[in-house]
Amino acid sequence: MGYIDADRKKHFREKNHTAIITRVRSSMKPPQDFDLESDGCPSCFWGQRLTHEHFNWDTQTHLYVRPEKGQTCNFCPFSGHCPQEFSFSPTVHETYLGAQPLHTMLAQKLLQFARPIVEANFSEDKNRFMLKTFFINSLNLAEFVSLLVDSARLLTVIARLKTTRGKQLKTALDDLMIQLELPLF
């Protein structure tokens, strides 16, 4: 679910310009001082859902605008003083508002389509290389183990290539091409 804490996500966002998307843990609550709906989309003063425009990597802020089809905007008592553009810092909540907000279509597609494929491969590797009882409690250890697993997988592919004369490579390449055609949008 969320093996990476908020400080680590912030570090990757600021230093590496990387968006880390994890699901919200059941114990995690939206921030009290930030009006978030259940899916993490911020709203304006009157409660209208805002539209995410972009994330500015230089200032580390999100730009949200009022939606084009704002039903409640016409009746809002703040409409005369509405800025119509809202900036939010990801530090408000790294899981909901990291470099890629969790409520956006891209983040949801990645969680729905890409994550199950990656998790299945992790499970297969965990069983194949007898890591089922191995408890990984740090990111450095996880990186080390995944490098070992990748090395073992490469050695396995090389050994199979020598015995099957490339048939395994063709099958692996076909599988890779199928995985690259993920419906992300």
Summary of the structure (lengths in Angstrom):
residues: 185
radius of gyration: 21.6
end to end distance: 22.8
largest distance: 74.6
contacts: 436
relative contact order: 0.11
helix: 45%
strand: 10%
